[in-house]
Amino acid sequence: MIIYPAIDLYEKKAVRLYQGDYANMTVYSEHPLSVAEDFVRQGATHVHLVDLEGAKTGQTPNLPVVEEIARQTGLFVEVGGGIRSMETVKTYLSAGVSRVILGTAALQDRAFLAEAVAAYGGKIAVGADVRDGCIAVKGWLETSACSLEEFLSQMQAAGVRTVVCTDISRDGAMRGANLALYRRLSAQFRMDIIASGGVSTLDDVRELQRMGLAGAIIGKAYYTGAIALNQAIEVAK
């Protein structure tokens, strides 16, 4: 299982939100590249980036930071947040990003999803952000009527290979990962599933690894020191 330490970007800074609430934001670093370089020192091979401004606007205001991390660290970079056009997909991939994550667009623009998967295959992942069993969209500001299982069935049928599944209720809450959810999904679907939201102890990492999940995202637990990243990476192996 691969550990994806996370950097959420806002105004070119590394920040964290609590359960997607933009009014509840903590700035952890003015220099996201330095954070990514620390990930490398601790043994990370992959990084999960989210453009929080892009998630709301559909633009790429933090592209220079994303490109800097991709070019200078050698990490496998996946990025999400407001990717709603082939132009944006191409922009990120040209900037050295290894994989882009489609969120709102995967639910609301199936023609775009199909075009992106046809063109780029495994370089396209989908974010399944779940609140009360349904998919949340537009930076988690709205909740759709589409259930998580229905959405994942549709994504699998569309040829999506990787899904980042976030339990919003656990995000930034340090309450532990929703192990029951990931156990169910890993049994039900053939896609690579990356767990996100609440991964806050080495036991979380150990249990997700035992389930055979493809990856786990570690965010707040890294920034608060609750998890030593190098230890999490070892446990995940």
Secondary structure, DSSP 8 states (H G I E B T S, - for coil): -EEEEEEEEETTEEEEEETTEEEEEEEEES-HHHHHHHHHHTT--EEEEEEHHHHHHSS-TTHHHHHHHHHHH--EEEEESS--SHHHHHHHHHTT-SEEEE-HHHHH-HHHHHHHHHHHGGGEEEEEEEETTEEEETTTTEEEEEEHHHHHHHHHHTT--EEEEEEGGGTTT-S---HHHHHHHHHH--SEEEEES---SHHHHHHHHHHT-SEEEE-HHHHHTSS-HHHHHHHH-
